[in-house]
Each structure stands twice: as C-alpha cells, then as structure tokens.
Amino acid sequence: MIIITFGTFDLLHIGHIKILERAKSLGDKLIVGVSTDKFSIEKKNRKPVYSENERKKILESLKFVDEVFFEESFDKKREYIKKYKADIFVMGNDWNGKFDEFNDICKVKYFDRTPSISTTQLIEKISQV
C-alpha cells in the first residue's frame, strides 16, 4: 500500500512525527508532498522559517518517510495522488472533510492532531523570547 500526505512541515515537531509515523503504519511506502516556499506563503501568509529544500532534506532524513516531492498548489493534489499511485491519502483532522473528493481514487483518512502543538504556536512562542 502506498500512502501519501502533504504539508508545509516548517519547524518539524512531535505532532508532525506522530502523524507521519501513523501514516507509514498504514502501508509499505510513505510519500510526502512538502509545500514549496511560494505555496507556503500563499497558504499561511508568511515565509517558512526553513527553505523548501531544507524542509525536503529534513523529511527525507526520517526513517519512516520513503519519498518527498514539492507540492505547488492545492489544485494539483489529484494529479499527485494519481502520479504516485497512492492507495491512502492522510491528513490531520484540522482538514476534516476538505479532501473527501479524492475518495473516488484512493481512501482518504484524517488523523487526530497532537493536542497543544502547532507550528504557528511555536513560532509565536519563539518570537516572544
């Protein structure tokens, strides 16, 4: 089974690790789409702390991640799912229901997020120090 997920993965934290480990546990291969810098700015209205190449390298270093590619837009998700022949598409439950349209080409699963942690909160906390 091939699993695919997407994200910015800026300031990698325990919440990211847990969702990636859970995703990998569903299959044999975990493929991760990491948002390009341009797409990250469009989504979050801020530049990522780490560049797209640094974030890709960080994700590639994780033992449970098999492949990483750059995600350029929400509009290309269907194309990415088909290209990588994903059987299951995983996202955090903060996106609950938003990607159900892809159930026609793969199974869509939403995982609970790790409570009390987010990249935005971490950035705000760091900037206050």
Secondary structure, DSSP 8 states (H G I E B T S, - for coil): -EEEEEE---S--HHHHHHHHHHHHTSSEEEEEEE-HHHHHHHHSS--SS-HHHHHHHHHTSTT--EEEEE--GGGHHHHHHHTT-SEEEEEGGGTTTTGGGGGTSEEEEE---TT--HHHHHHHHHH-
